[in-house]
Amino acid sequence: MAAGIAAGWLLRKHTLRFINTLLIVLVWALLFFLGVEVGENEQIINSLKGLGLEALLLAIAATAGSIFFAWALWRFIQHKEGGKR
């Protein structure tokens, strides 16, 4: 991380147009190799059904919580502004 920051600071005056493309390719490669690693692990493969259910429940709870708190914040702001809509 420190080496990347130092390189960015040293190269800040140069236009590095390929960096975004390189980052996208590297992220895709990391995701692919993560999938390969997960696919090799029989314990993970055998427990995918339970993991999927837990992931679904967490996603639903996170979405519901975000909606609720966004609504509560909106109501709070509207109340502070004197009920304007």
A tleap script that builds the chain and sets N, CA, C and O, in Angstrom:
source leaprc.protein.ff14SB
mol = sequence {
  NMET ALA ALA GLY ILE ALA ALA GLY TRP LEU
  LEU ARG LYS HIE THR LEU ARG PHE ILE ASN
  THR LEU LEU ILE VAL LEU VAL TRP ALA LEU
  LEU PHE PHE LEU GLY VAL GLU VAL GLY GLU
  ASN GLU GLN ILE ILE ASN SER LEU LYS GLY
  LEU GLY LEU GLU ALA LEU LEU LEU ALA ILE
  ALA ALA THR ALA GLY SER ILE PHE PHE ALA
  TRP ALA LEU TRP ARG PHE ILE GLN HIE LYS
  GLU GLY GLY LYS CARG
}
set mol.1.N position { 0.832 -1.188 0.000 }
set mol.1.CA position { 0.000 0.000 0.000 }
set mol.1.C position { 0.875 1.250 0.000 }
set mol.1.O position { 0.648 2.183 -0.770 }
set mol.2.N position { 1.882 1.252 0.880 }
set mol.2.CA position { 2.762 2.410 0.951 }
set mol.2.C position { 3.526 2.595 -0.358 }
set mol.2.O position { 3.742 3.724 -0.799 }
set mol.3.N position { 3.935 1.484 -0.979 }
set mol.3.CA position { 4.647 1.572 -2.255 }
set mol.3.C position { 3.734 2.151 -3.334 }
set mol.3.O position { 4.182 2.943 -4.163 }
set mol.4.N position { 2.466 1.763 -3.331 }
set mol.4.CA position { 1.510 2.301 -4.297 }
set mol.4.C position { 1.276 3.789 -4.100 }
set mol.4.O position { 1.178 4.541 -5.069 }
set mol.5.N position { 1.188 4.209 -2.857 }
set mol.5.CA position { 1.017 5.643 -2.565 }
set mol.5.C position { 2.244 6.419 -3.023 }
set mol.5.O position { 2.128 7.485 -3.628 }
set mol.6.N position { 3.424 5.871 -2.727 }
set mol.6.CA position { 4.660 6.537 -3.139 }
set mol.6.C position { 4.758 6.621 -4.662 }
set mol.6.O position { 5.151 7.655 -5.200 }
set mol.7.N position { 4.403 5.541 -5.359 }
set mol.7.CA position { 4.438 5.553 -6.823 }
set mol.7.C position { 3.447 6.564 -7.373 }
set mol.7.O position { 3.754 7.285 -8.323 }
set mol.8.N position { 2.261 6.621 -6.783 }
set mol.8.CA position { 1.267 7.595 -7.222 }
set mol.8.C position { 1.738 9.022 -7.010 }
set mol.8.O position { 1.496 9.893 -7.845 }
set mol.9.N position { 2.405 9.259 -5.903 }
set mol.9.CA position { 2.906 10.602 -5.613 }
set mol.9.C position { 4.019 10.978 -6.596 }
set mol.9.O position { 4.076 12.110 -7.077 }
set mol.10.N position { 4.901 10.018 -6.888 }
set mol.10.CA position { 5.998 10.295 -7.813 }
set mol.10.C position { 5.508 10.491 -9.248 }
set mol.10.O position { 6.094 11.264 -10.006 }
set mol.11.N position { 4.446 9.799 -9.615 }
set mol.11.CA position { 3.930 9.845 -10.989 }
set mol.11.C position { 2.732 10.762 -11.144 }
set mol.11.O position { 2.059 10.713 -12.174 }
set mol.12.N position { 2.444 11.592 -10.161 }
set mol.12.CA position { 1.218 12.396 -10.179 }
set mol.12.C position { 1.154 13.390 -11.329 }
set mol.12.O position { 0.059 13.807 -11.706 }
set mol.13.N position { 2.275 13.779 -11.894 }
set mol.13.CA position { 2.271 14.747 -12.992 }
set mol.13.C position { 2.182 14.086 -14.359 }
set mol.13.O position { 2.080 14.769 -15.377 }
set mol.14.N position { 2.220 12.762 -14.384 }
set mol.14.CA position { 2.128 12.025 -15.640 }
set mol.14.C position { 0.696 11.521 -15.829 }
set mol.14.O position { 0.017 11.171 -14.863 }
set mol.15.N position { 0.255 11.489 -17.070 }
set mol.15.CA position { -1.061 10.946 -17.378 }
set mol.15.C position { -0.916 9.443 -17.612 }
set mol.15.O position { -0.251 9.013 -18.554 }
set mol.16.N position { -1.532 8.668 -16.762 }
set mol.16.CA position { -1.469 7.208 -16.860 }
set mol.16.C position { -2.850 6.692 -17.243 }
set mol.16.O position { -3.623 6.261 -16.387 }
set mol.17.N position { -3.146 6.739 -18.517 }
set mol.17.CA position { -4.489 6.384 -18.994 }
set mol.17.C position { -4.788 4.895 -18.875 }
set mol.17.O position { -5.954 4.502 -18.825 }
set mol.18.N position { -3.772 4.078 -18.830 }
set mol.18.CA position { -3.964 2.632 -18.792 }
set mol.18.C position { -4.298 2.120 -17.394 }
set mol.18.O position { -4.681 0.959 -17.249 }
set mol.19.N position { -4.166 2.941 -16.373 }
set mol.19.CA position { -4.351 2.494 -14.990 }
set mol.19.C position { -5.769 1.968 -14.755 }
set mol.19.O position { -5.936 0.916 -14.137 }
set mol.20.N position { -6.783 2.673 -15.232 }
set mol.20.CA position { -8.167 2.211 -15.017 }
set mol.20.C position { -8.407 0.850 -15.658 }
set mol.20.O position { -9.024 -0.027 -15.053 }
set mol.21.N position { -7.920 0.678 -16.881 }
set mol.21.CA position { -8.081 -0.607 -17.565 }
set mol.21.C position { -7.326 -1.701 -16.821 }
set mol.21.O position { -7.841 -2.804 -16.640 }
set mol.22.N position { -6.112 -1.398 -16.392 }
set mol.22.CA position { -5.315 -2.369 -15.650 }
set mol.22.C position { -6.009 -2.771 -14.353 }
set mol.22.O position { -6.020 -3.950 -14.000 }
set mol.23.N position { -6.587 -1.808 -13.643 }
set mol.23.CA position { -7.293 -2.113 -12.402 }
set mol.23.C position { -8.495 -3.019 -12.642 }
set mol.23.O position { -8.740 -3.953 -11.878 }
set mol.24.N position { -9.234 -2.739 -13.694 }
set mol.24.CA position { -10.404 -3.571 -14.007 }
set mol.24.C position { -9.972 -4.996 -14.307 }
set mol.24.O position { -10.583 -5.947 -13.822 }
set mol.25.N position { -8.923 -5.149 -15.104 }
set mol.25.CA position { -8.428 -6.483 -15.447 }
set mol.25.C position { -7.949 -7.211 -14.194 }
set mol.25.O position { -8.237 -8.395 -14.020 }
set mol.26.N position { -7.224 -6.519 -13.322 }
set mol.26.CA position { -6.719 -7.153 -12.095 }
set mol.26.C position { -7.844 -7.541 -11.144 }
set mol.26.O position { -7.782 -8.599 -10.517 }
set mol.27.N position { -8.862 -6.708 -11.028 }
set mol.27.CA position { -9.997 -7.057 -10.161 }
set mol.27.C position { -10.714 -8.282 -10.706 }
set mol.27.O position { -11.070 -9.176 -9.939 }
set mol.28.N position { -10.932 -8.341 -12.016 }
set mol.28.CA position { -11.569 -9.517 -12.622 }
set mol.28.C position { -10.726 -10.768 -12.409 }
set mol.28.O position { -11.257 -11.843 -12.130 }
set mol.29.N position { -9.403 -10.623 -12.543 }
set mol.29.CA position { -8.508 -11.767 -12.315 }
set mol.29.C position { -8.589 -12.231 -10.864 }
set mol.29.O position { -8.644 -13.432 -10.600 }
set mol.30.N position { -8.597 -11.292 -9.927 }
set mol.30.CA position { -8.719 -11.666 -8.519 }
set mol.30.C position { -10.037 -12.381 -8.237 }
set mol.30.O position { -10.067 -13.375 -7.512 }
set mol.31.N position { -11.122 -11.873 -8.812 }
set mol.31.CA position { -12.418 -12.534 -8.623 }
set mol.31.C position { -12.427 -13.930 -9.233 }
set mol.31.O position { -12.988 -14.860 -8.654 }
set mol.32.N position { -11.808 -14.078 -10.395 }
set mol.32.CA position { -11.741 -15.392 -11.036 }
set mol.32.C position { -10.975 -16.372 -10.153 }
set mol.32.O position { -11.439 -17.487 -9.914 }
set mol.33.N position { -9.805 -15.959 -9.669 }
set mol.33.CA position { -9.002 -16.862 -8.854 }
set mol.33.C position { -9.641 -17.129 -7.493 }
set mol.33.O position { -9.440 -18.197 -6.916 }
set mol.34.N position { -10.397 -16.181 -6.982 }
set mol.34.CA position { -11.167 -16.437 -5.771 }
set mol.34.C position { -12.212 -17.518 -6.041 }
set mol.34.O position { -12.422 -18.406 -5.214 }
set mol.35.N position { -12.867 -17.440 -7.205 }
set mol.35.CA position { -13.837 -18.466 -7.582 }
set mol.35.C position { -13.191 -19.830 -7.740 }
set mol.35.O position { -13.767 -20.840 -7.338 }
set mol.36.N position { -12.011 -19.869 -8.316 }
set mol.36.CA position { -11.275 -21.138 -8.450 }
set mol.36.C position { -10.975 -21.710 -7.075 }
set mol.36.O position { -11.161 -22.902 -6.834 }
set mol.37.N position { -10.512 -20.859 -6.179 }
set mol.37.CA position { -10.188 -21.299 -4.816 }
set mol.37.C position { -11.424 -21.827 -4.094 }
set mol.37.O position { -11.362 -22.858 -3.425 }
set mol.38.N position { -12.542 -21.122 -4.228 }
set mol.38.CA position { -13.781 -21.578 -3.594 }
set mol.38.C position { -14.242 -22.886 -4.220 }
set mol.38.O position { -14.709 -23.782 -3.516 }
set mol.39.N position { -14.114 -22.999 -5.534 }
set mol.39.CA position { -14.528 -24.221 -6.218 }
set mol.39.C position { -13.725 -25.437 -5.808 }
set mol.39.O position { -14.236 -26.556 -5.861 }
set mol.40.N position { -12.485 -25.248 -5.402 }
set mol.40.CA position { -11.642 -26.364 -4.961 }
set mol.40.C position { -11.960 -26.807 -3.544 }
set mol.40.O position { -11.612 -27.924 -3.161 }
set mol.41.N position { -12.605 -25.968 -2.764 }
set mol.41.CA position { -12.867 -26.260 -1.362 }
set mol.41.C position { -14.197 -26.999 -1.238 }
set mol.41.O position { -15.262 -26.403 -1.399 }
set mol.42.N position { -14.133 -28.292 -0.952 }
set mol.42.CA position { -15.355 -29.104 -0.892 }
set mol.42.C position { -16.263 -28.690 0.264 }
set mol.42.O position { -17.485 -28.787 0.151 }
set mol.43.N position { -15.687 -28.235 1.361 }
set mol.43.CA position { -16.497 -27.823 2.500 }
set mol.43.C position { -17.377 -26.634 2.124 }
set mol.43.O position { -18.548 -26.586 2.500 }
set mol.44.N position { -16.823 -25.683 1.389 }
set mol.44.CA position { -17.617 -24.525 0.955 }
set mol.44.C position { -18.673 -24.964 -0.049 }
set mol.44.O position { -19.827 -24.547 0.047 }
set mol.45.N position { -18.297 -25.793 -1.003 }
set mol.45.CA position { -19.248 -26.260 -2.023 }
set mol.45.C position { -20.401 -27.000 -1.366 }
set mol.45.O position { -21.555 -26.807 -1.750 }
set mol.46.N position { -20.109 -27.846 -0.379 }
set mol.46.CA position { -21.170 -28.613 0.286 }
set mol.46.C position { -22.078 -27.737 1.138 }
set mol.46.O position { -23.215 -28.118 1.413 }
set mol.47.N position { -21.599 -26.573 1.560 }
set mol.47.CA position { -22.428 -25.722 2.424 }
set mol.47.C position { -22.965 -24.495 1.687 }
set mol.47.O position { -23.418 -23.546 2.327 }
set mol.48.N position { -22.923 -24.499 0.354 }
set mol.48.CA position { -23.406 -23.351 -0.411 }
set mol.48.C position { -24.883 -23.057 -0.192 }
set mol.48.O position { -25.291 -21.896 -0.158 }
set mol.49.N position { -25.680 -24.103 -0.046 }
set mol.49.CA position { -27.111 -23.894 0.148 }
set mol.49.C position { -27.367 -23.077 1.417 }
set mol.49.O position { -28.133 -22.114 1.385 }
set mol.50.N position { -26.747 -23.445 2.511 }
set mol.50.CA position { -26.911 -22.706 3.758 }
set mol.50.C position { -26.294 -21.324 3.682 }
set mol.50.O position { -26.857 -20.360 4.202 }
set mol.51.N position { -25.135 -21.218 3.035 }
set mol.51.CA position { -24.488 -19.918 2.887 }
set mol.51.C position { -25.339 -18.984 2.031 }
set mol.51.O position { -25.432 -17.789 2.312 }
set mol.52.N position { -25.954 -19.528 0.997 }
set mol.52.CA position { -26.814 -18.716 0.133 }
set mol.52.C position { -28.018 -18.173 0.887 }
set mol.52.O position { -28.410 -17.021 0.702 }
set mol.53.N position { -28.599 -19.008 1.735 }
set mol.53.CA position { -29.748 -18.568 2.532 }
set mol.53.C position { -29.324 -17.475 3.510 }
set mol.53.O position { -30.020 -16.472 3.665 }
set mol.54.N position { -28.189 -17.669 4.166 }
set mol.54.CA position { -27.697 -16.642 5.086 }
set mol.54.C position { -27.399 -15.346 4.342 }
set mol.54.O position { -27.720 -14.262 4.828 }
set mol.55.N position { -26.785 -15.455 3.165 }
set mol.55.CA position { -26.465 -14.261 2.375 }
set mol.55.C position { -27.749 -13.540 1.957 }
set mol.55.O position { -27.812 -12.311 1.993 }
set mol.56.N position { -28.761 -14.297 1.566 }
set mol.56.CA position { -30.042 -13.698 1.182 }
set mol.56.C position { -30.672 -12.965 2.361 }
set mol.56.O position { -31.165 -11.847 2.209 }
set mol.57.N position { -30.657 -13.591 3.531 }
set mol.57.CA position { -31.238 -12.954 4.711 }
set mol.57.C position { -30.467 -11.695 5.094 }
set mol.57.O position { -31.072 -10.684 5.452 }
set mol.58.N position { -29.145 -11.747 5.022 }
set mol.58.CA position { -28.348 -10.555 5.320 }
set mol.58.C position { -28.623 -9.441 4.321 }
set mol.58.O position { -28.724 -8.277 4.708 }
set mol.59.N position { -28.746 -9.780 3.044 }
set mol.59.CA position { -29.020 -8.770 2.021 }
set mol.59.C position { -30.384 -8.129 2.246 }
set mol.59.O position { -30.526 -6.911 2.131 }
set mol.60.N position { -31.385 -8.940 2.565 }
set mol.60.CA position { -32.733 -8.408 2.818 }
set mol.60.C position { -32.722 -7.511 4.054 }
set mol.60.O position { -33.313 -6.431 4.046 }
set mol.61.N position { -32.048 -7.958 5.117 }
set mol.61.CA position { -31.992 -7.152 6.347 }
set mol.61.C position { -31.246 -5.842 6.101 }
set mol.61.O position { -31.670 -4.794 6.587 }
set mol.62.N position { -30.151 -5.887 5.359 }
set mol.62.CA position { -29.382 -4.669 5.083 }
set mol.62.C position { -30.198 -3.695 4.244 }
set mol.62.O position { -30.188 -2.492 4.501 }
set mol.63.N position { -30.899 -4.209 3.248 }
set mol.63.CA position { -31.725 -3.353 2.402 }
set mol.63.C position { -32.873 -2.739 3.206 }
set mol.63.O position { -33.148 -1.544 3.101 }
set mol.64.N position { -33.528 -3.561 3.999 }
set mol.64.CA position { -34.636 -3.050 4.820 }
set mol.64.C position { -34.132 -2.004 5.815 }
set mol.64.O position { -34.786 -0.980 6.017 }
set mol.65.N position { -32.990 -2.249 6.429 }
set mol.65.CA position { -32.429 -1.277 7.368 }
set mol.65.C position { -32.066 0.025 6.678 }
set mol.65.O position { -32.304 1.104 7.221 }
set mol.66.N position { -31.489 -0.067 5.479 }
set mol.66.CA position { -31.139 1.142 4.729 }
set mol.66.C position { -32.382 1.939 4.368 }
set mol.66.O position { -32.399 3.162 4.500 }
set mol.67.N position { -33.412 1.257 3.919 }
set mol.67.CA position { -34.664 1.936 3.565 }
set mol.67.C position { -35.261 2.607 4.795 }
set mol.67.O position { -35.677 3.764 4.734 }
set mol.68.N position { -35.306 1.882 5.915 }
set mol.68.CA position { -35.883 2.438 7.133 }
set mol.68.C position { -35.126 3.672 7.600 }
set mol.68.O position { -35.736 4.698 7.901 }
set mol.69.N position { -33.799 3.581 7.664 }
set mol.69.CA position { -33.029 4.718 8.168 }
set mol.69.C position { -33.019 5.888 7.191 }
set mol.69.O position { -32.952 7.038 7.622 }
set mol.70.N position { -33.083 5.629 5.897 }
set mol.70.CA position { -33.207 6.719 4.932 }
set mol.70.C position { -34.548 7.423 5.110 }
set mol.70.O position { -34.620 8.651 5.072 }
set mol.71.N position { -35.607 6.645 5.303 }
set mol.71.CA position { -36.937 7.219 5.542 }
set mol.71.C position { -36.927 8.029 6.841 }
set mol.71.O position { -37.456 9.139 6.877 }
set mol.72.N position { -36.325 7.482 7.915 }
set mol.72.CA position { -36.280 8.188 9.193 }
set mol.72.C position { -35.484 9.489 9.074 }
set mol.72.O position { -35.879 10.507 9.642 }
set mol.73.N position { -34.382 9.466 8.350 }
set mol.73.CA position { -33.594 10.678 8.141 }
set mol.73.C position { -34.393 11.697 7.352 }
set mol.73.O position { -34.375 12.883 7.681 }
set mol.74.N position { -35.094 11.257 6.317 }
set mol.74.CA position { -35.919 12.149 5.516 }
set mol.74.C position { -36.990 12.806 6.390 }
set mol.74.O position { -37.220 14.012 6.301 }
set mol.75.N position { -37.637 12.006 7.228 }
set mol.75.CA position { -38.661 12.548 8.130 }
set mol.75.C position { -38.056 13.560 9.107 }
set mol.75.O position { -38.652 14.605 9.368 }
set mol.76.N position { -36.875 13.249 9.645 }
set mol.76.CA position { -36.195 14.142 10.581 }
set mol.76.C position { -35.858 15.468 9.909 }
set mol.76.O position { -36.062 16.529 10.497 }
set mol.77.N position { -35.346 15.416 8.688 }
set mol.77.CA position { -34.992 16.634 7.955 }
set mol.77.C position { -36.239 17.444 7.642 }
set mol.77.O position { -36.227 18.668 7.767 }
set mol.78.N position { -37.310 16.781 7.239 }
set mol.78.CA position { -38.557 17.476 6.948 }
set mol.78.C position { -39.105 18.153 8.200 }
set mol.78.O position { -39.626 19.266 8.131 }
set mol.79.N position { -38.987 17.489 9.334 }
set mol.79.CA position { -39.460 18.061 10.591 }
set mol.79.C position { -38.634 19.285 10.982 }
set mol.79.O position { -39.181 20.275 11.468 }
set mol.80.N position { -37.317 19.218 10.772 }
set mol.80.CA position { -36.430 20.343 11.085 }
set mol.80.C position { -36.734 21.551 10.210 }
set mol.80.O position { -36.598 22.689 10.661 }
set mol.81.N position { -37.149 21.320 8.950 }
set mol.81.CA position { -37.436 22.405 8.026 }
set mol.81.C position { -38.845 22.949 8.191 }
set mol.81.O position { -39.274 23.802 7.414 }
set mol.82.N position { -39.544 22.482 9.159 }
set mol.82.CA position { -40.884 22.988 9.418 }
set mol.82.C position { -41.963 22.289 8.635 }
set mol.82.O position { -43.020 22.864 8.377 }
set mol.83.N position { -41.710 21.056 8.254 }
set mol.83.CA position { -42.731 20.267 7.561 }
set mol.83.C position { -42.871 20.574 6.092 }
set mol.83.O position { -43.861 20.170 5.483 }
set mol.84.N position { -41.909 21.282 5.487 }
set mol.84.CA position { -41.982 21.558 4.036 }
set mol.84.C position { -41.830 20.264 3.260 }
set mol.84.O position { -41.104 19.358 3.668 }
set mol.85.N position { -42.530 20.193 2.131 }
set mol.85.CA position { -42.405 19.017 1.275 }
set mol.85.C position { -42.063 19.420 -0.094 }
set mol.85.O position { -41.913 18.567 -0.969 }
savepdb mol mol.pdb
quit
